[in-house]
Amino acid sequence: MAATRLPGTPRLLRALNDRAALELLLSRGPLTRAQLGELTGLSKVTASQLVERLEERGLVRRVGEQAGGRGPNAQLYAVTPGSAYVIGVEVLPDRVIAACADITGAVVGRSEQSTVGGSADPVRAVHAAVVEAATAAGTTLDAVRRVVIGTPGLVDPETNEISFAFDLPHWHRGLLAELRKDLSTPVVFGNDVNLAAVAEQHAGAGKDVDDFVLIWVDRGVGLATVIGGRLHQGATGAAGEIGYLPVAGTEVPHNASGRGVKGAFQTLVAADAAKTLGEEYGFSGAESPDVVRAAVEAGEAGEAYLDELARRLALGVGATCVVLDPPLVVLAGEVSQAGGARLAEKIEAEVASITLVTPKVVISEMATEPVLNGALLSALDAVRDEVFGSTTG
């Protein structure tokens, strides 16, 4: 009886080998055909055919030579940077920031558009930022395969629509379709705190950690949850909106979905609350992080303020941890960064004191534009799947 042959198996194997080779070129830098063969376990002939196939499709290119022993030098190959581009966008109340990266992840273009005193039209603001970032990268929108926009508020995981954005009154349902039509390229929304967790998982304190939570303390308060290496967004995208967590000692609003309504936990710990609390303890500054830093720099004189801020934050951290029991809590956002390791240590001790769990609490290692970086990483993951997954035609 003849053996049953699975249709398409050789093509599937070629695609898997191609993807493995491209990932190696991204992570290990330029490699020769022989090195690719060794690292993938492929024969010299198969590795050579693979490189030729990828070179014909414009996904890899020759970038130099490696001197060997006898015989001619071996050609070095690398992923072609311009084979695809992505753009990440971070939306803030007063500006829109866009960054363009090539498929290797290198940021090659950037734009920052102020929205203060200008048009409140979100499409116009995003369009200007995206086009300028692509132009700065030396490319056009036609070469941009995906735009990921980081925004505060709820992003419906089913429709990818914004259903609620606390401090962006002109961002609304239907905006996604408008942006896709305007830019003529795939556009995806992502919750800003979730995208910060993507960046943390890729290159920060969450790297190589299967389960962790990231708690964002800035002008708003939010939570991102990573379980089994994957983000948990909830049925409506509301997982992590801990600013609305009811906590003792604060007034609990009963119209939380109304514009401008702050949740109970947010009124206790967000940036404006941290600033007001600091003033009560004799610390001042232009912005909330300045107040927190002043307390840290004051040494012993700032301990009482930091203790109270940690006590407040521990209410939300503790409530989260007794439900999820993560081994790691990452504190992000400007208020958290300003508090640094001392604030993290105080929160860790307080959580252990008021709950039955003892998670490690650390400060985010992604101090610079974590939301924007997360948007770029999210876009790159999707586009690499598309580009690298279709190498066999």
Secondary structure, 3 states (H helix, E strand, C coil): CCCCCCCCHHHHHHHHHHHHHHHHHHHHCCECHHHHHHHHCCCHHHHHHHHHHHHHCCCEEEEEEECCCCCCCEEEEEECHHHCEEEEEEEECCEEEEEEEECCCCEEEEEEEECCCCCCCHHHHHHHHHHHHHHHCCCCHHHEEEEEEEECCEECCCCCCEEECCCCCCCCCCHHHHHHHHHCCCEEEEEHHHHHHHHHHHHCCCCCCCCEEEEEECCCEEEEEEECCEEECCCCCCCCCHHHCCCCCCCCCCCCCCCCCCCHHHHHHCHHHHHHHHHHCCCCCCCHHHHHHHHHHCHHHHHHHHHHHHHHHHHHHHHHHHHHCCCEEEEECHHHHHHHHHHHHHHHHHHHHHCCCCCEEEECCCCCCHHHHHHHHHHHHHHHHHHHCCCCC
